[in-house]
Amino acid sequence: MQTLFADIAFTLAKHLIQNHGLDAQTNLPSINNMAVEKALIVGETGPQLFRASLDMDWTSMHGSVGIFSVNASGKQTTLHAVCDVAVENPSSHRESWQSHAYLIQRGITQLVKGAGDGTAHMMRRGLLYKIFSNSVQYGPAFQGIEQVWFDSEGLEGTGKVFMPSGKDTFALNPYCCDSLGHITGFIMNCSDSLDLDDHVYINHGWRSLRLVEPYQCDVQYQTYVKMQAVGSDDSTYSGDVHVLRDGKIIGICGSVTFKKVARKVLEMLLPKPSGAKAKSAAVKHAAIEPVRHAVLTPPSTTSHSVGTTSPPEPTEPAVGSTSGLIQKALEIIADEIGVDMSQLTDSTLLADLGVDSLMSLTILGNFREELDLDIPAAQFYEFSTVQDLKSFLGANDQDFSSSNSEAESSASSTASTSPSDHGDDPVEDVKPVVAEIPRSTSTILQGTKHCSRTLFLFPDGAGSATSYVTLPSISPDMRVIGLNSPYLTKPHEFNCALQDITGSYLNEVRRRQPQGPYHLAGWSAGGVSAFDAARQLVSEGEVVESLILIDSPNPVGLGKLPKRMYDFLEKSGIFGAFEMGEEAQAPPDWLFQHFCVFIEALDRYVPEPFEHGMAPKTTIIWAADGVCKNPDDPRPEAQPDDPRGMNWLLNNREDFGPNGWDEFIGPGNISTMAIENANHFTMMREPIASALCAKIREAMGVN
């Protein structure tokens, strides 16, 4: 699927290159940051339309592509993929690649030689794809590898690839592109040095695809790749696929990434083929928790779109005998986790489907958006099986049709007066342009689109909206949206300053609510992000009605927390654990890693003040206690160079004023509050969380 989308993006870019009067021989598009958001699965009957939209900035020669399904009227229904394009001179690649071509050739030679002396393996097409079929099946048209040599222990391989003519009516031939990339999937899923009894490795996309010439049929290619672990465990691997013709590198697909997935989860996530189609169809791609790279910003260039029909991929029709609210809720769950409805049997455990705390937030957010159903996260975590959820929904099912109709009527009558009612505008209304920062995401934590106000909560250093899931209802007429860091699950890529990701947050804020007035808030470092976002919105002429900083220190001179502080917080059970019902769950590794790299980003942050007279009404809510409230409480050993931020967390607070924020916001725009018997962390959990919500209501002037 990724290769088909790459062909679409490549075709659009080449078309625009020619229309823009550029030489297509000396200007070739590269396809970067490919990410499949939702699989494109064909239905049993009738045509299906999808559309590709490319926005180009001809000054920078960069653009961004979105590929999405549309209904009969041309309105977007599902966003399938996003990627970036860059128009480049292929000669510059050729020159740089040749400088290390000898290393690639040496690796190829050693692998071929190793097959003779027993240090490597050699396999031909028939046996190769037969073994490969244990993980993924490819139809004959996609079996382009003729022969492969590989080092199973070193995860290194090379292959000869040849595609016969007859499939060359593409700008970037997806048959060639697929076969040239098979070497990576084969190495990751046919190696005796990896745990493959209960797991498989799934392709999550690539960072860059650069060519000096388009792929062709009837041409003999050689591929080479060495996969390497990303991080300290075996969960993620990445490698650069080199494509050679006549001994010269003609293309590199950089940072092709594979992630480890349990086989039992994969069987649930992949659609099951049925009927006659299943006997000849090939399952070509699977994308689980895909990386997300595109950033959405208001357009400055013209959008060019084309429509075509989707390619066939096998699936079964949804099966279900439920109705009303239950049916729609199960459809949302099935769509979000990518399983067939028939797999949502009453006894199915939600945890076995991969429904963890983060996915739960997304599902609950979709319930609020599409069903006007506001289920507290803590209550949802109590549903262990599908039957538990259905039993709960059954009590509400009888009133669903009438209440939903009333809600839609209410939304229609108030759409022109309530900004938050526009929060579900389709993504194509805000067009993508190229950027280096990945796309931020969000989830609705409380309320629905029919609420009169929307409060955006910016994530703390851990980067996740889960930090706010423990907050009780702030107001029945308030929609609360939690933002996620653009680097949430890939903290190893987070190497910029805090202000550099503000634009990504604002793209998501505008997607949810295109116009102000805005209400922004954030806890801990999230308050700093909220401040920077408010400053940028105001500078662009938007209205920020309220800014709430929840125990957020003035970022100037905070310093970087030493590792012993992390160790102390983790040992104390303070850092990172989040609640799922009554059980505290250990955070994913990347959550802690994000916290660590975010401190670096915060240290690089250079705050700028609001322009004179432009600052919004700002409320700062302080916790009165330090983490080490009492003199005999255990605390990390003090050092002379302990940073201000460390002492600020540990010690009881004595100053509940602006504490330096007035330099950037102005003293006349700030009011402060304090919560007694609460520290930085306990204020986010009950029983203190209710007091915090009361302070938020007071700050926003709501009941």
C-alpha positions as CSV (number, residue, x, y, z in Angstrom):
1,M,0.0,0.0,0.0
2,Q,2.9,2.4,0.8
3,T,4.3,1.8,-2.6
4,L,1.0,2.5,-4.3
5,F,0.7,5.8,-2.4
6,A,4.3,6.6,-3.3
7,D,3.5,6.2,-7.0
8,I,0.5,8.5,-6.6
9,A,2.6,11.2,-4.8
10,F,5.4,10.7,-7.4
11,T,3.0,11.1,-10.3
12,L,1.4,14.2,-8.9
13,A,4.8,15.8,-8.3
14,K,6.1,15.0,-11.7
15,H,2.9,16.4,-13.3
16,L,3.3,19.6,-11.5
17,I,7.0,19.8,-12.2
18,Q,6.2,19.7,-15.9
19,N,3.3,22.2,-15.6
20,H,5.6,24.5,-13.7
21,G,8.0,24.7,-16.6
22,L,10.8,22.7,-15.0
23,D,12.9,20.1,-16.7
24,A,11.6,16.7,-15.6
25,Q,15.0,15.2,-16.3
26,T,17.0,17.4,-13.9
27,N,14.2,17.8,-11.4
28,L,12.9,14.7,-9.7
29,P,10.7,14.3,-6.7
30,S,11.7,12.5,-3.6
31,I,9.0,10.9,-1.4
32,N,9.7,11.4,2.2
33,N,8.1,10.7,5.6
34,M,5.7,8.2,4.2
35,A,3.1,7.2,6.8
36,V,-0.1,5.2,6.3
37,E,-2.7,6.5,8.7
38,K,-5.6,4.1,7.8
39,A,-5.5,1.1,5.5
40,L,-7.4,1.4,2.2
41,I,-9.6,-1.7,2.1
42,V,-11.9,-2.4,-0.8
43,G,-15.5,-3.2,-0.3
44,E,-17.3,-6.2,-1.8
45,T,-19.5,-4.2,-4.2
46,G,-19.6,-0.9,-5.9
47,P,-16.9,1.6,-6.8
48,Q,-14.7,3.3,-4.2
49,L,-13.1,6.7,-4.9
50,F,-10.1,8.2,-3.3
51,R,-8.3,11.4,-3.9
52,A,-4.8,12.7,-3.7
53,S,-4.0,16.3,-2.8
54,L,-0.6,17.9,-3.3
55,D,0.3,21.4,-2.0
56,M,3.6,22.8,-3.3
57,D,5.7,25.7,-2.2
58,W,7.7,26.5,-5.3
59,T,10.1,28.7,-3.4
60,S,11.4,26.0,-1.2
61,M,10.5,23.2,-3.7
62,H,8.8,21.3,-1.0
63,G,5.2,20.0,-0.6
64,S,3.0,17.6,1.2
65,V,0.6,15.0,-0.1
66,G,-2.6,13.7,1.5
67,I,-4.4,10.6,0.2
68,F,-8.0,10.1,1.3
69,S,-11.2,8.3,0.5
70,V,-14.1,10.5,-0.7
71,N,-17.9,9.9,-0.9
72,A,-20.0,10.3,-4.0
73,S,-20.1,14.1,-3.5
74,G,-16.3,14.3,-3.2
75,K,-16.2,15.0,0.6
76,Q,-13.3,13.4,2.5
77,T,-14.3,10.3,4.6
78,T,-11.0,8.8,5.6
79,L,-7.4,10.0,5.6
80,H,-5.3,7.1,4.4
81,A,-1.7,8.4,4.0
82,V,0.5,11.5,4.2
83,C,3.9,12.1,2.9
84,D,6.2,14.9,1.9
85,V,7.7,15.6,-1.5
86,A,10.8,17.5,-2.4
87,V,11.9,18.5,-5.9
88,E,15.6,17.8,-6.2
89,N,18.3,17.6,-8.7
90,P,19.2,13.9,-9.0
91,S,22.8,14.6,-10.0
92,S,23.6,15.8,-6.5
93,H,22.5,12.5,-5.1
94,R,24.5,10.6,-7.6
95,E,27.7,12.4,-6.7
96,S,27.3,11.9,-2.9
97,W,26.3,8.3,-3.3
98,Q,29.2,7.3,-5.4
99,S,31.6,8.3,-2.6
100,H,30.4,5.3,-0.5
101,A,29.3,3.0,-3.3
102,Y,32.4,0.9,-2.7
103,L,31.2,0.0,0.8
104,I,27.9,-1.2,-0.5
105,Q,29.7,-3.3,-3.2
106,R,32.0,-4.8,-0.6
107,G,29.1,-5.8,1.5
108,I,27.4,-7.4,-1.5
109,T,30.6,-9.3,-2.4
110,Q,31.1,-10.6,1.1
111,L,27.5,-11.9,1.3
112,V,27.8,-13.7,-2.0
113,K,31.1,-15.1,-1.0
114,G,29.7,-16.1,2.4
115,A,27.0,-18.3,0.8
116,G,29.9,-20.4,-0.4
117,D,31.8,-20.7,2.8
118,G,28.8,-21.1,5.1
119,T,28.8,-17.7,6.8
120,A,25.7,-16.6,4.8
121,H,22.7,-18.1,3.1
122,M,21.5,-18.1,-0.5
123,M,17.9,-18.6,-1.5
124,R,15.9,-18.4,-4.8
125,R,12.5,-17.0,-5.6
126,G,10.3,-20.0,-5.0
127,L,11.6,-21.0,-1.6
128,L,12.1,-17.4,-0.5
129,Y,8.5,-16.3,-1.0
130,K,7.2,-19.6,0.4
131,I,9.1,-19.0,3.7
132,F,8.1,-15.3,3.5
133,S,4.4,-16.4,3.4
134,N,4.6,-17.4,7.0
135,S,4.5,-13.6,7.8
136,V,3.0,-12.0,4.6
137,Q,1.8,-13.3,1.3
138,Y,2.6,-11.7,-2.1
139,G,0.9,-12.5,-5.4
140,P,3.0,-13.6,-8.4
141,A,2.9,-10.0,-9.8
142,F,4.8,-8.8,-6.7
143,Q,7.4,-11.6,-6.5
144,G,10.3,-9.7,-8.1
145,I,13.2,-11.1,-6.1
146,E,15.1,-13.7,-8.1
147,Q,17.8,-14.6,-5.7
148,V,18.9,-13.4,-2.2
149,W,22.0,-13.7,-0.1
150,F,21.7,-12.9,3.6
151,D,23.5,-13.0,6.9
152,S,20.7,-14.1,9.4
153,E,22.7,-13.2,12.5
154,G,23.9,-9.8,11.1
155,L,20.5,-8.9,9.6
156,E,22.3,-8.0,6.3
157,G,21.2,-9.0,2.9
158,T,21.4,-8.4,-0.9
159,G,19.1,-9.5,-3.7
160,K,18.7,-9.6,-7.4
161,V,15.4,-8.1,-8.5
162,F,13.8,-8.3,-12.0
163,M,10.3,-7.2,-13.0
164,P,9.1,-8.3,-16.5
165,S,7.5,-5.8,-18.8
166,G,3.8,-5.2,-18.9
167,K,3.5,-3.4,-15.6
168,D,5.3,-0.2,-16.5
169,T,2.5,2.3,-16.9
170,F,3.5,4.1,-13.8
171,A,5.6,7.2,-12.9
172,L,7.0,5.2,-10.0
173,N,6.2,1.5,-10.6
174,P,4.7,0.1,-7.4
175,Y,5.5,-3.5,-8.4
176,C,9.2,-2.6,-8.7
177,C,9.1,-0.5,-5.6
178,D,7.5,-3.3,-3.6
179,S,9.9,-6.0,-4.8
180,L,13.0,-3.8,-4.3
181,G,11.9,-3.3,-0.7
182,H,11.1,-7.0,0.1
183,I,14.7,-7.6,1.2
184,T,14.0,-5.7,4.5
185,G,10.8,-7.6,5.4
186,F,12.5,-10.9,4.5
187,I,15.5,-10.3,6.7
188,M,13.3,-9.1,9.6
189,N,10.8,-12.1,9.4
190,C,13.0,-15.0,8.2
191,S,15.9,-14.6,10.6
192,D,16.9,-17.2,13.2
193,S,18.5,-14.6,15.4
194,L,15.2,-12.9,16.2
195,D,12.2,-13.9,18.3
196,L,9.8,-15.0,15.5
197,D,7.9,-17.8,17.2
198,D,5.3,-15.4,18.7
199,H,6.1,-12.2,16.9
200,V,6.5,-10.6,13.5
201,Y,8.1,-7.4,12.4
202,I,5.8,-4.9,10.5
203,N,6.9,-2.1,8.2
204,H,6.1,1.3,9.7
205,G,7.1,3.4,6.7
206,W,10.3,5.2,5.6
207,R,12.1,8.5,6.2
208,S,13.1,9.2,2.6
209,L,13.0,7.8,-0.9
210,R,15.4,9.4,-3.3
211,L,16.1,8.4,-6.9
212,V,18.3,9.5,-9.7
213,E,16.0,7.8,-12.2
214,P,12.5,6.2,-12.0
215,Y,12.3,2.4,-11.5
216,Q,11.8,0.4,-14.7
217,C,10.7,-3.0,-15.8
218,D,13.0,-5.4,-17.8
219,V,16.0,-4.0,-15.8
220,Q,18.2,-6.1,-13.5
221,Y,18.5,-4.4,-10.0
222,Q,20.6,-5.3,-7.0
223,T,19.4,-4.4,-3.5
224,Y,21.4,-4.2,-0.3
225,V,20.4,-3.4,3.3
226,K,21.7,-3.9,6.8
227,M,19.0,-3.6,9.5
228,Q,20.0,-2.3,12.9
229,A,18.2,-2.1,16.3
230,V,16.8,1.3,17.2
231,G,17.3,1.6,21.0
232,S,18.4,-1.0,23.5
233,D,15.9,-3.7,22.8
234,D,14.6,-5.7,19.8
235,S,11.3,-3.8,19.4
236,T,12.4,-1.6,16.5
237,Y,14.8,-2.0,13.6
238,S,15.7,0.4,10.8
239,G,17.9,0.3,7.7
240,D,18.7,2.0,4.4
241,V,17.8,0.1,1.2
242,H,20.3,0.7,-1.5
243,V,19.2,0.0,-5.1
244,L,21.9,-0.5,-7.7
245,R,21.8,-0.8,-11.5
246,D,25.0,-1.9,-13.3
247,G,26.9,-1.5,-10.1
248,K,25.9,2.1,-9.5
249,I,23.5,3.3,-6.8
250,I,20.3,4.7,-8.4
251,G,18.1,5.0,-5.3
252,I,18.1,4.8,-1.6
253,C,15.0,4.3,0.6
254,G,16.3,5.7,3.9
255,S,15.3,4.6,7.4
256,V,12.9,1.9,6.5
257,T,11.5,1.0,10.0
258,F,10.1,-2.3,11.3
259,K,8.5,-2.8,14.7
260,K,7.8,-5.9,16.6
261,V,4.2,-7.1,17.0
262,A,2.8,-10.2,18.7
263,R,1.4,-12.7,16.1
264,K,-1.9,-13.0,18.0
265,V,-2.4,-9.2,17.8
266,L,-1.4,-9.2,14.1
267,E,-4.0,-11.9,13.3
268,M,-6.7,-9.6,14.8
269,L,-5.4,-6.5,13.1
270,L,-5.1,-7.9,9.5
271,P,-8.4,-8.1,7.6
272,K,-9.3,-11.7,6.8
273,P,-9.8,-12.5,3.1
274,S,-13.0,-14.3,2.1
275,G,-14.6,-15.9,-0.9
276,A,-13.0,-16.4,-4.3
277,K,-10.9,-13.2,-4.0
278,A,-9.1,-14.5,-1.0
279,K,-7.6,-17.5,-3.0
280,S,-5.7,-15.2,-5.3
281,A,-5.3,-12.0,-3.4
282,A,-2.1,-11.0,-1.7
283,V,-1.8,-9.2,1.6
284,K,0.7,-6.6,0.7
285,H,1.1,-4.3,3.6
286,A,0.2,-3.8,7.2
287,A,0.7,-0.6,9.2
288,I,0.3,-0.8,13.0
289,E,0.5,2.4,15.0
290,P,2.1,4.2,12.0
291,V,4.4,7.0,12.4
292,R,2.9,10.4,11.6
293,H,4.9,13.1,10.0
294,A,2.8,15.6,8.1
295,V,2.1,19.0,9.7
296,L,-1.1,20.8,8.8
297,T,-0.9,24.6,8.3
298,P,-3.0,27.1,6.5
299,P,-2.2,27.0,2.7
300,S,-0.1,29.5,0.9
301,T,-0.2,27.7,-2.5
302,T,-2.7,26.1,-4.8
303,S,-3.9,22.6,-4.1
304,H,-4.0,20.1,-7.0
305,S,-6.1,17.0,-6.7
306,V,-6.9,14.0,-8.8
307,G,-9.4,11.2,-8.2
308,T,-9.2,7.5,-9.0
309,T,-10.5,4.2,-7.8
310,S,-9.0,2.3,-5.0
311,P,-7.0,-1.0,-5.7
312,P,-8.6,-4.3,-4.6
313,E,-7.6,-5.6,-1.2
314,P,-9.4,-8.6,0.4
315,T,-11.7,-8.2,3.3
316,E,-14.9,-9.6,4.8
317,P,-18.2,-7.7,5.2
318,A,-18.8,-6.6,8.7
319,V,-20.9,-9.0,10.8
320,G,-23.1,-7.8,13.6
321,S,-26.6,-8.2,15.0
322,T,-26.6,-5.3,17.3
323,S,-28.3,-2.0,16.6
324,G,-28.3,1.6,17.4
325,L,-25.7,2.9,19.8
326,I,-24.1,-0.5,20.4
327,Q,-23.6,-1.1,16.6
328,K,-22.1,2.3,16.0
329,A,-19.8,2.1,19.0
330,L,-18.5,-1.3,17.9
331,E,-17.9,0.0,14.4
332,I,-15.8,2.8,15.9
333,I,-13.7,0.3,17.9
334,A,-13.3,-2.0,15.0
335,D,-12.2,0.8,12.7
336,E,-9.8,2.3,15.3
337,I,-7.9,-1.0,16.0
338,G,-8.3,-2.3,12.4
339,V,-10.2,-5.5,13.0
340,D,-13.2,-7.1,11.4
341,M,-16.5,-6.6,13.2
342,S,-16.9,-10.4,13.4
343,Q,-13.9,-10.5,15.8
344,L,-15.7,-8.4,18.4
345,T,-17.4,-11.3,20.0
346,D,-18.9,-11.0,23.5
347,S,-16.1,-12.9,25.2
348,T,-13.2,-11.0,23.4
349,L,-10.9,-9.2,25.8
350,L,-10.4,-5.6,24.8
351,A,-6.8,-5.9,26.1
352,D,-6.1,-8.8,23.6
353,L,-7.1,-6.5,20.8
354,G,-4.4,-4.0,21.8
355,V,-6.8,-1.6,23.5
356,D,-4.4,0.1,26.0
357,S,-4.8,3.4,27.8
358,L,-3.7,5.5,24.9
359,M,-5.9,3.8,22.4
360,S,-8.8,4.0,24.9
361,L,-8.5,7.8,24.9
362,T,-8.7,7.8,21.1
363,I,-11.8,5.5,21.1
364,L,-13.5,7.6,23.8
365,G,-12.7,10.7,21.9
366,N,-14.4,9.2,18.8
367,F,-17.4,8.3,21.0
368,R,-17.7,11.9,22.0
369,E,-17.2,13.2,18.5
370,E,-19.5,10.8,16.6
371,L,-22.0,9.5,19.2
372,D,-22.2,12.4,21.6
373,L,-21.4,9.8,24.2
374,D,-19.3,11.0,27.1
375,I,-17.9,8.0,29.0
376,P,-15.3,8.7,31.7
377,A,-12.0,7.0,31.0
378,A,-11.9,5.4,34.5
379,Q,-15.3,3.8,33.7
380,F,-14.2,2.5,30.3
381,Y,-11.2,0.8,31.8
382,E,-13.5,-1.3,33.9
383,F,-14.9,-3.0,30.7
384,S,-12.7,-6.0,30.3
385,T,-14.7,-7.7,27.5
386,V,-16.8,-6.6,24.6
387,Q,-19.9,-7.9,26.5
388,D,-19.1,-5.5,29.4
389,L,-19.1,-2.6,27.0
390,K,-22.3,-3.7,25.3
391,S,-24.1,-4.2,28.6
392,F,-23.3,-0.6,29.5
393,L,-24.3,0.8,26.2
394,G,-27.5,-1.2,26.1
395,A,-28.9,0.9,28.9
396,N,-28.4,4.0,26.7
397,D,-29.3,2.5,23.4
398,Q,-33.1,3.1,23.5
399,D,-32.6,6.9,23.8
400,F,-29.8,7.1,21.2
401,S,-31.8,7.8,18.1
402,S,-33.9,10.6,19.5
403,S,-31.1,12.2,21.5
404,N,-28.8,12.0,18.5
405,S,-31.3,13.7,16.3
406,E,-31.9,16.4,18.8
407,A,-28.1,16.9,19.1
408,E,-27.7,17.2,15.4
409,S,-30.6,19.7,15.2
410,S,-29.0,21.7,18.0
411,A,-25.6,21.7,16.3
412,S,-27.2,22.9,13.0
413,S,-28.9,25.8,14.7
414,T,-25.9,27.0,16.6
415,A,-23.1,26.3,14.1
416,S,-22.7,29.9,13.2
417,T,-22.4,31.2,16.8
418,S,-20.3,28.6,18.6
419,P,-16.7,28.2,17.5
420,S,-16.3,24.8,19.1
421,D,-19.0,23.4,16.9
422,H,-16.6,23.7,14.0
423,G,-14.1,21.4,15.7
424,D,-14.9,18.4,13.5
425,D,-14.3,20.0,10.1
426,P,-12.7,17.6,7.7
427,V,-8.9,17.6,7.7
428,E,-8.8,18.7,4.0
429,D,-10.1,22.2,5.0
430,V,-6.7,22.8,6.5
431,K,-4.2,21.9,3.8
432,P,-0.9,20.2,4.4
433,V,2.5,21.7,3.6
434,V,5.9,20.3,4.1
435,A,7.6,20.7,7.5
436,E,10.2,18.9,9.5
437,I,8.1,18.7,12.7
438,P,5.7,15.7,12.8
439,R,2.0,16.2,13.2
440,S,0.5,16.6,16.7
441,T,-2.7,14.6,17.5
442,S,-5.4,15.1,20.1
443,T,-8.3,13.4,21.8
444,I,-11.5,14.6,23.3
445,L,-11.2,14.0,27.1
446,Q,-14.5,15.5,28.2
447,G,-17.7,16.7,26.5
448,T,-18.8,16.7,22.9
449,K,-18.8,19.0,19.9
450,H,-22.1,20.5,21.0
451,C,-20.5,22.1,24.1
452,S,-20.4,25.9,24.0
453,R,-16.7,26.1,25.0
454,T,-13.6,24.2,24.2
455,L,-10.5,24.0,26.5
456,F,-7.3,22.8,25.0
457,L,-4.8,21.1,27.4
458,F,-1.2,21.0,26.3
459,P,0.8,18.0,27.3
460,D,3.4,18.0,30.0
461,G,7.0,16.7,29.5
462,A,5.8,13.1,29.1
463,G,4.0,14.3,25.9
464,S,0.7,12.5,26.3
465,A,-2.9,13.6,26.9
466,T,-3.1,10.7,29.4
467,S,-1.7,13.2,32.0
468,Y,-5.2,14.7,32.1
469,V,-7.3,11.6,32.1
470,T,-7.6,11.6,35.9
471,L,-9.4,15.0,36.0
472,P,-13.1,14.8,36.8
473,S,-15.6,16.7,34.7
474,I,-14.7,20.4,34.6
475,S,-18.1,21.5,33.3
476,P,-21.0,19.8,31.6
477,D,-21.0,22.4,28.9
478,M,-17.2,22.3,28.2
479,R,-15.4,20.2,25.6
480,V,-11.9,19.4,26.9
481,I,-9.3,18.3,24.3
482,G,-6.0,16.9,25.2
483,L,-3.1,17.4,22.8
484,N,-0.3,14.9,22.2
485,S,3.3,15.8,21.5
486,P,4.3,15.3,17.8
487,Y,7.2,13.2,19.1
488,L,5.0,11.2,21.5
489,T,6.2,7.7,20.4
490,K,9.4,8.6,18.7
491,P,11.3,10.7,21.2
492,H,14.6,9.7,19.6
493,E,13.8,12.1,16.8
494,F,13.0,15.0,19.2
495,N,16.0,17.2,18.9
496,C,14.5,20.7,18.5
497,A,13.5,23.5,20.9
498,L,10.1,23.8,22.6
499,Q,9.1,26.7,20.4
500,D,9.7,24.6,17.3
501,I,6.8,22.3,18.0
502,T,4.3,25.0,18.8
503,G,3.2,25.3,15.2
504,S,2.4,21.5,15.2
505,Y,0.2,22.0,18.2
506,L,-1.6,25.0,16.7
507,N,-2.3,23.1,13.5
508,E,-4.2,20.5,15.6
509,V,-5.9,23.2,17.6
510,R,-7.1,24.9,14.4
511,R,-8.2,21.6,13.0
512,R,-10.5,21.1,16.0
513,Q,-11.5,24.8,16.2
514,P,-10.6,26.9,13.2
515,Q,-11.3,30.3,14.9
516,G,-11.1,31.9,18.3
517,P,-11.8,32.8,21.0
518,Y,-9.5,30.1,22.4
519,H,-9.1,28.8,25.9
520,L,-5.6,27.3,26.5
521,A,-4.2,25.5,29.5
522,G,-1.3,23.3,30.5
523,W,0.1,21.5,33.5
524,S,3.8,21.6,34.3
525,A,5.8,22.1,31.1
526,G,2.5,21.9,29.3
527,G,1.8,25.4,30.6
528,V,5.0,26.7,28.9
529,S,3.7,25.2,25.6
530,A,0.3,26.8,26.2
531,F,1.9,30.1,26.8
532,D,4.0,29.9,23.6
533,A,0.9,28.9,21.6
534,A,-1.2,31.7,23.1
535,R,1.6,34.2,22.2
536,Q,1.7,33.0,18.6
537,L,-2.1,33.0,18.2
538,V,-2.3,36.6,19.5
539,S,0.5,37.7,17.2
540,E,-1.6,36.3,14.3
541,G,-4.6,38.3,15.3
542,E,-6.6,35.6,17.1
543,V,-8.4,36.0,20.4
544,V,-7.2,34.0,23.4
545,E,-9.9,34.5,26.0
546,S,-8.1,32.6,28.8
547,L,-4.7,31.2,29.5
548,I,-4.3,28.9,32.5
549,L,-0.9,27.8,33.7
550,I,-1.2,24.8,36.1
551,D,1.9,24.7,38.4
552,S,4.0,25.8,35.5
553,P,7.3,27.4,36.5
554,N,8.8,30.3,34.6
555,P,11.1,28.5,32.1
556,V,14.0,30.9,32.4
557,G,16.9,29.4,34.2
558,L,15.1,26.2,35.2
559,G,18.1,24.1,34.2
560,K,18.1,20.4,33.3
561,L,17.1,17.9,35.9
562,P,19.9,15.5,36.8
563,K,19.4,11.7,36.4
564,R,19.4,11.2,40.1
565,M,16.2,13.3,40.2
566,Y,14.6,11.0,37.6
567,D,15.7,8.0,39.6
568,F,14.3,9.5,42.8
569,L,10.9,10.3,41.2
570,E,10.7,6.8,39.6
571,K,11.7,5.0,42.8
572,S,9.1,7.0,44.8
573,G,6.4,5.9,42.3
574,I,5.7,9.5,41.5
575,F,6.9,9.8,37.9
576,G,5.1,8.3,34.9
577,A,2.6,5.9,36.4
578,F,-0.9,6.5,35.1
579,E,-4.3,5.1,36.2
580,M,-6.4,2.5,34.4
581,G,-9.4,2.0,36.6
582,E,-8.1,1.1,40.0
583,E,-4.7,-0.2,38.8
584,A,-1.6,1.9,38.3
585,Q,0.1,1.0,35.0
586,A,3.8,1.4,34.3
587,P,4.3,3.9,31.5
588,P,5.7,2.8,28.1
589,D,9.5,3.2,27.8
590,W,9.0,5.9,25.2
591,L,6.9,8.0,27.7
592,F,9.9,8.3,30.0
593,Q,12.3,8.8,27.1
594,H,10.0,11.7,25.9
595,F,10.2,13.3,29.3
596,C,14.0,13.2,29.2
597,V,14.3,14.7,25.8
598,F,11.6,17.3,26.5
599,I,13.7,18.7,29.3
600,E,16.4,19.3,26.7
601,A,13.9,21.1,24.4
602,L,12.7,23.2,27.4
603,D,16.3,24.1,28.2
604,R,16.7,25.4,24.6
605,Y,13.5,27.4,24.8
606,V,13.8,31.2,24.5
607,P,10.5,32.7,25.6
608,E,9.3,35.9,24.1
609,P,6.9,38.3,25.8
610,F,3.5,39.3,24.4
611,E,3.4,42.6,22.6
612,H,2.4,45.4,24.9
613,G,-1.3,45.4,25.7
614,M,-1.9,42.1,23.8
615,A,-1.6,39.5,26.6
616,P,-4.7,37.5,27.4
617,K,-6.3,37.0,30.8
618,T,-3.9,34.6,32.5
619,T,-4.4,32.5,35.7
620,I,-1.6,30.6,37.4
621,I,-2.7,27.8,39.7
622,W,0.1,26.8,42.1
623,A,0.4,23.7,44.3
624,A,1.3,24.7,47.8
625,D,3.6,21.8,48.7
626,G,6.8,20.4,47.4
627,V,7.3,16.7,46.7
628,C,9.3,16.5,49.9
629,K,6.8,18.4,52.1
630,N,7.9,17.2,55.5
631,P,11.5,17.6,56.9
632,D,11.9,13.9,57.4
633,D,10.6,13.0,53.9
634,P,13.3,11.1,51.8
635,R,14.9,13.3,49.1
636,P,17.7,13.0,46.7
637,E,21.1,14.1,47.9
638,A,21.6,17.8,47.5
639,Q,24.5,19.1,45.3
640,P,25.8,22.7,45.1
641,D,24.8,22.9,41.4
642,D,21.3,21.6,41.7
643,P,19.2,23.4,39.1
644,R,16.3,25.7,40.1
645,G,13.7,23.3,38.6
646,M,14.8,20.5,40.9
647,N,14.5,22.6,44.1
648,W,11.2,24.0,42.8
649,L,9.8,20.5,42.6
650,L,11.1,19.3,46.0
651,N,10.6,22.2,48.3
652,N,7.4,23.7,49.7
653,R,6.3,26.9,47.9
654,E,6.6,30.2,49.6
655,D,5.8,32.6,46.8
656,F,2.4,32.3,45.1
657,G,2.7,35.3,42.9
658,P,3.7,35.4,39.2
659,N,7.2,34.1,39.9
660,G,8.7,35.7,36.8
661,W,5.8,35.1,34.4
662,D,4.9,38.8,34.7
663,E,8.0,39.6,32.6
664,F,6.4,37.9,29.6
665,I,2.7,38.4,30.3
666,G,2.5,41.7,32.3
667,P,1.6,41.9,36.0
668,G,-1.8,43.4,35.2
669,N,-2.9,40.4,33.2
670,I,-2.1,37.7,35.8
671,S,-4.1,36.4,38.7
672,T,-2.8,33.6,40.9
673,M,-4.4,30.8,43.0
674,A,-3.0,28.1,45.3
675,I,-4.2,24.7,46.2
676,E,-3.4,23.6,49.8
677,N,-2.2,20.1,50.7
678,A,-1.2,19.4,47.1
679,N,2.2,19.0,45.3
680,H,3.0,19.2,41.6
681,F,1.9,15.6,41.0
682,T,-0.9,14.9,43.5
683,M,-2.8,18.0,42.2
684,M,-3.7,16.0,39.1
685,R,-5.3,13.1,41.0
686,E,-8.2,12.8,43.3
687,P,-9.1,14.1,45.8
688,I,-7.1,17.2,44.9
689,A,-8.1,17.0,41.2
690,S,-11.7,18.1,42.0
691,A,-10.3,21.3,43.7
692,L,-8.1,21.9,40.6
693,C,-11.2,21.7,38.3
694,A,-13.0,24.2,40.5
695,K,-10.0,26.6,40.1
696,I,-10.2,26.1,36.3
697,R,-13.9,26.9,36.3
698,E,-13.2,30.0,38.3
699,A,-10.4,31.0,36.0
700,M,-12.7,30.6,32.9
701,G,-15.7,32.2,34.6
702,V,-18.0,29.2,34.2
703,N,-20.3,27.4,36.7
